Amino acid sequence: MGGNHGEGIPMYVLHYAPDNASLIVRLFCEEAGIAYRTELVDRSTGAQDSAGYRRLNPAGLIPALETPDGPIAETGAILLWLTDRHGLWPDPALTGPFLQWLFYLSNSAHADLRRLFYPEQYAPPGSMPAHHDMAAARMVTHFGLLDAAAMQHPALFTPQSALAPYAACLLRWSALYPRGGTGWFALERWPSLLALAQAMDARPGTARIALAEGLGDRPFFAPTYPKPPEGRAT
């Protein structure tokens, strides 16, 4: 079990595993000063498939957030709920772009990145190389569009916005996984996202979480494989 984080008495319980999608929510809460505590979902024992966890997230995916209003699953939904509950919306003129890129990160980029990580769930064995190349090409397109969005709307991609931790984590995982299959990824292709990764690395909240989850000193600009003090990433 993790300790208290954010400011004040924890309002929420974040069910997490190191270097999983819960990292996105954790980074956002740290930046926003939202009080929470963590509860490990031990993937080494298949805890994500336990009856208890499935009551929080029927899909058995990480994260789940316990709130006074009941549990919430799905990373994008959690970020949107927290943004609304804590009054963290951007300038009204940017609400539309904020929602557009939050849903794009969640529904398009993150979903396609999973195709790279878990190809056996999406393609028959004989088509794995072609599947990998197609999924990687889609990720290059996604990052190109996100880079342009960050250049057009820099206020939406600061570390305090829900979009920045989401984009930074997708960059991190693209650089690391699948092992031996990341040759397509080159952060320098996307200067706005490169700057975002550097900005996220410089945040005190990132340093605290990186220590707690064993993510190294520069988890987004120069990521290394996690060495968590508890649980496991995969």
N, C-alpha and C positions, 0 to 999 in steps of 0.2 A: 504494500500500500504506500502510495506517495504521501507527502506532507501537504501543508496548505500553500497555496500560491495565489497571486493577485493581492488585492487589498481587502482587509476586513475578514469577516467570518465567511468561510466557503459557502457559496450558494449552490454549487453544483458538484457532482461527482463525474469526472471524465474517466470512462473505462478505456484503457489505452494498452498498446503494446509498443515497445521501442521502435522508432523509425517507421511507424505505420501511419495511416491517414489521421490518426489522433494527433500526430505532431502538428498538423495544420491548425486544428482547433486550439491546441495548447499554446502555440505561438500567438494566435489571435488574442486569447484570454490574457496572456502576459502583457502584451502591448496595450490592451484596453484597460488593464487593471481590474479585470473581472476575477473575483475570488472563486477558487475551485480547489478540489483535491483530486488526486488520481487514484485509480484502482486498477491494478495490473490484470490484464487478460493474458494468462500464461499460454502462449501458443505451443509451448513444448509439451503440454498435457492436453492440447485440444480444447482449452477452456472456452474458446469462441463458439464451440458447438455444444456446450453444456446447456441443459434445460434452463438453468438460472440466467445465463447470458442471453439465450434465445428469447427469454421473456422481455429483455431490454431491446434487443435487436433481432427480430425474427429471421433476418437474412444471415445472421451469424458473422457479420462483418464488423470491423473495428473502424471507427469508434462508436460508442453510445454515450449519451450525456443524460444523466439523471438531473431533473429539474423539479422545482416545487409543483410544476404542472404535469409531471410525468416524464417518462424517458423519450428522448429524441434520437433517431439514428439518421444516417446519410450525412456526409460531411457538409455538402452545400446547404442542406436544410438546417443543420446546427448553426452554421455561420450566419445564415439569414435570420434565424430566430434570435440569436444573440445580438445581432446588429439592430433588430427591431426592439427587442426587450430593453436594451441599454441605450437606446437613442444614439446609435453610432452611424446613422445615415450620412452620406456625403451631402454636399450642397445640392439642393433640390434640382438644379439644372443638370446634375450628374447622376441622378437616380436611375434614369434609363440605361446609360452606359454601365453603371455599376451592376445592375441586375443582369444585363446582357453578358458581361464578361464573367460574372460569378457563375451563371448557368453554363457558359461555354467551358469554363475550367472544369466544372463538375460533370457535365453531361457529355462533353466531347473530348477534351484533352485527357482528363483523368480516366475516362472510360477506355480510350484508345491505348493509354499507357498500360492499363491492365492486360491488354491483348499481347503486349510485348512480354510482360512478366509471367503470364499464365497461358502460353500458347496452346497447351493441351486442352484448355477449356473452350477453345474457339476454332481449332483447325485439326484435321486428321493428321496422323503422324507423318505421312509421306509428303505433306505440303508445308512442313515447318519452315524451311528456308524462305520460300516465297511469302509465307505469312509474315515472317519477321521483316522482310524487306518492305512489304506493303504497310505494315504497322509503323515501322520506322519512318517511312516517307510521310505518313499522316502526321506523325509527331513533329517532323520538321515544319510542315505546314502550320500546325497549331502554334508552335513557338514563334514562327514568323508573324502570325496574326496577333499574338499576345505582345510581341515586341513592338509592333506598330501601335497597338492600343496603349501600351505603357508610354510611348512617345507622345501620343495624342492627348492622353489624359493622365499626366504624371501624378496628379493629386489622388487618383484612385489606386495607385500602385505604390504608395508609401508604406512603410512597415506597419503603420497604424490601421491600414485598411484590410479588410478580409481578403482582398485579392492578392496582396503581396505574399503572405505566408503560403497561400495555395500555390501560386506560381513558383515560389522558391523551392517548395518541396518537390514539385514535379521536375524541376531542373535537377535537384539533388538525385532523385531516384533514376532519372534518365542517364546520369553520369555513371551510375553504379550497377544497374541491373538491366537485363540479365547478365550475369558474369560472362565475359567473353563475347557479348553481343551489343556493345555500346559504341562501336566504331563510327556510327552515324552521328553521334552527339558531339557538338563543338560549341561551347558556350559563347565563344567570341563571335559567332555568327550573329548574335542578337545583342547589340550593345545596350539597349535599354534593360533587357533582362539581366545582363551581366552586372550592370550598375545596381539593379534591384538585389541580386544575390549578395553583392558586397555590402549594401546597406543593411540587409537582414543580418549578416554576420557581425556587424558592428553593434547590434542592439544588446543591452544587458540581459534582456529576457531570453534572447537566443543563447547567450553564454550559459545561463542557468539551466535551460532545458538541455543543451548539448552535454553538459556535465551529468545531468540526471539520466540521460538516455545513452550516453557514451558515443556521441556523434563527432567528436574531434573539435579542433579549434576553429575551423572554417567550414562549417557543415554545408554551406551552399555554394561558395565560390570555389572551394577546393575540397570536395567531400571525400571522406574515407568510409570504409565499411564500419558499421556500428559495433561497439563493444560495450553493451549495456550492463550495468551492475545488477539488474534483475530482468528476468524474462528474456525473450529473444525476438528478433525482428521478423524472421520468416519461419 
